[in-house]
Amino acid sequence: MIKRSLIAIIIFLSSCQERNDRRKVFDVHLHGAAVPGQQLDALTANDVHAIAISTSWPQQQAYQSGPQINVLHGLLLPCPGGRVPYSRQPCFEDGREWPSVAWVERQIKAGRIDFIGEVLTQYQGISMSDTLMYPFYALAVQYGLPVGIHTGSAGPDHGCPGFKEDMGNPALLKETLQRFPELKVWLMHGGGPYIKECIEIMKTHPGVYTDISVLNNPGIVPEKEFRTIMRSFIDAGLEDRLLFGSDNADISTSIEAVERLAFLSGKQKEKIFYLNAASFFKSK
Ligand SMILES: [Zn+2]
């Protein structure tokens, strides 16, 4: 009897071990925290091996890769009113809304920018295809940098009076893609509530990815709705282009939300948690 329960315990422990060994998470949607070290510790404790971070310029440069975690640095722009939405610190030391194109190019050459994002045109009340963005998209193409664009709704208290929900419709990306067909883009938050439009543009443009941050936060999007949304992405054949993100929500809750999707196979979860992001950012 004792022997049998001992065997059961060993089997249980080894299956846990196996699961943790296998799971690797790439969080493509992160913003800064008051104590970066604490944030990184929580992430690595939850199997996060790589992150793509966008926050104010001075803060994000404080995040560095280490043996446990690979850090990709974004360039957040434009900066409505000169401040990062929600956290409200100045994006750039001189308080400007748009960095100069020449400055951005210098930072790219110095290896300080791995992707352009989070693109916040919507918080400025303009389209992601506004021509103001074109010089930055041109740099992204020239240097092979991915671009991450906020789409869909926003939470309360972002502090940006110009925010326009309809400027977050993923269909607005069409114009940009016509002009810059080689641009590597991911639409953030799955475009929610414009899920249909997000799926449509992903189907017509095989280079477009999306992250599932916020959608996987049960405090904002009910579990059942998240399940329906994920089903529609999978049914549309997009499992290779879904990226995991937490958008600073509790990391273990965000991961669990995906783990609980019983219709996903182990391989599909692996793709969403890590593999898709690894290939998306690889050719940077
Ligand atoms: Zn966002």
Boltz pocket constraint, residues with backbone or C-beta under 6 A from the ligand:
constraints:
  - pocket:
      binder: B
      contacts: [[A, 118], [A, 150], [A, 151], [A, 188], [A, 189]]
      max_distance: 6.0
